Amino acid sequence: MMLTVNSSAATELKVTVNNVDVERGGQIIVMVFGKEGFPKVHDKAVYYDAREVLQPVMEFSFEITMEELAVKVLHDETMDGKVTKNWTGIYPKEGLGFSREQKVGFTGPPKYKYSKLSIEQFRDGLEISILYP
C-alpha cells in the first residue's frame, strides 16, 4: 500500500504574540507573507488578522497552504493599518515583531530571506515578541 501526500493540504500556523503593551490601545495585526511584498506592502499579505481586544499574550491561528512564509506583527496604535514612523520619517513609532526574531535596523526593515520559515520550522507554532521603540 502506498500513501501519497497532498501538497495542497493545509497546515495550521499558530502564532503567539508576546509583549503586547495593552496600555497603548489600538489593534494587533498579524500578517503572513510569501516572498512578494514582505514586510512593507500589507496588501500583499497572503493571510491577515487584526484584533482590537488586546491582551499581553495573544494567539492567532491560520490554515496555511504555503511551504515557506514570513510573518510580521504590527501593534497598530493609530488603527490605520500602516506602520507610523517617528519624527525621522524612517524608524517606526509603533511596536513591531517579525519571524526569526528579525528587527528593523539601520539598513531598514528585515529582508524576506532572513525572516522566512519552512513548513518544518512553523509546524509546531511560532512565537513573536513585539519590540517597541
N, C-alpha and C positions, 0 to 999 in steps of 0.2 A: 504494500500500500504506500502510495506517495502523497505527501502533504505539500500543497503549494501555499505560498503566502501572497495574499492580495496586497499589492503595493499601494493601492488607493485606500486601504483601511485606515481609519482614524486612530490616532494615538492621543490620549489625554495629556495635556500640558497643564500642570498645576504650578501656579506662580504664587509664592508667598512674598508679600511686600512688607518689609520691616522698617522700623524707624520713622513711621508716619507722624509728623507733628500736627496733631489734630487741632491745636490752637490756631493754626494758620488758616483754617477753613478751606473752602474751595472743593476740589474733586481730585481723586486719584485716577489717572488714565494709564492703562497697560496696553501697549501696542506690540504686536508680533509682526516682524518683517521678514521677507525674503531679502535677497541682496538689494533689490531695487528700492530706493527711497530712504534707506536707513541712514541716519536716525532722524533726518530733518523733515522729510516730506510725509507728514502724518497721513495724508490721503492715500499713500501707497502701502499703508499697513494692511496686511492680509487679515489680521484679527485685531479687534479693538474693543475695549470695555472700559467704561467710565462710571465711577460711583461717587456720589456726594456724601454718603454717610461714612464718615471717617472713623477709623479705629487705629490704634498704634501698630497692629499687625492685621493685614488684610489678605484674604485668599481669593484668587481668581482661577478659573478653570476654562480651558479651551479644548475643543476637539480638533486636533491638528492633522492635516494630511501631508505635511511637509517633512522632508528628510533632514533639512537644515534650516535654521532660523536664528534671528537675533531679537532680543526683547529690550524695549525702552519703557521706563516708568516715569511719568511726569506728575508732580504734585502741582496741579493747575489751580493756583490760588485765585486767579482772575476769571476763571471759568470761560476762557475764550478758546481753549483747545490748542493754544500755542505756548511756546516757552518765552516767558517775559524775560528780557535782558536787563542787566543793571545799568548804571549810568554810563558805562563804557560802550554800550551797544553791542558788546561781544560776549560777555560772560553772563550765564543765567542768573536770574534773581530768584527763581523757584527751584524746589528740590527735584533732583533727577536721579535715576538709577538705571543701570544697564546690565545686560547679561555678561557673565565672565568678569564682573567687578570692574568694568571699564569706566572711565571718568572723562569729563570734559577737561582738557588741559590747555597748555599754551598753544598747541597746534590745532585746537578746535575740538569738535566732538569726536567720539570714538569711531573707528573705522569698522566696517562690517567684518572684515577678515579677522579682527581680534575679538569681536563680540559674538561671533556665530557659534552655534552649538549644533552638534549632530543629534539625531534621534536617540542614540545611546546615551548622550550626555543629559538630555532633558526628560527622558522617560520616567525617572524617579522623582521628578519635581525640580523646581528651581527656586532659589531664594535670592531676592534682590533687596538691598538696603538703600533707602533714599538718602542721598547726601545733599545737605543744604549749604548754601554759600555763607 
